[in-house]
Amino acid sequence: MLRKSTYIFIFTLLTLYSCSGPIDAGKINLENWKADRYGCKGLRMQDLEELRQIKNNFLGADNQSLIKTFGRPDRVELVDKSQSFFFYFLEPSSDCEGVKSEKEPLRVLFRMNALSKVSEVTITTLNP
């Protein structure tokens, strides 16, 4: 009987620790962020300075925490088996209706390692 209760205790602990919650995003307006898919409305640009100040706070966060915090990424790019990128556009992207930009839009790139943890956060117009 002791053995069965030990397994239940361990299973409960693993279940609790495997769940990830949202990340503290400082003063970023997350409602506006999630409502501004592909940066089409320009709402994400309002939080650019705050994002620049706290971007390193996201290092080590897992992909599910990012999704719970910022919503589904605008784009996900798999580079190889060991890393991927989550894109969140700050400026309107070509996915926005009626937008044909001559330059690449500003975006936040979250580089995810093989363990799906954030290893780098970059605000750039360049593609990875």
Secondary structure by P-SEA (a helix, b strand, c coil): caaaaaaaaaaaaaaaaaccccccccccaaaaaaacccccccccccaaaaaaacccccccccaaaaaaacccccccccccccbbbbbbbccccccccccccccccbbbbbbbcccccccccccccccc
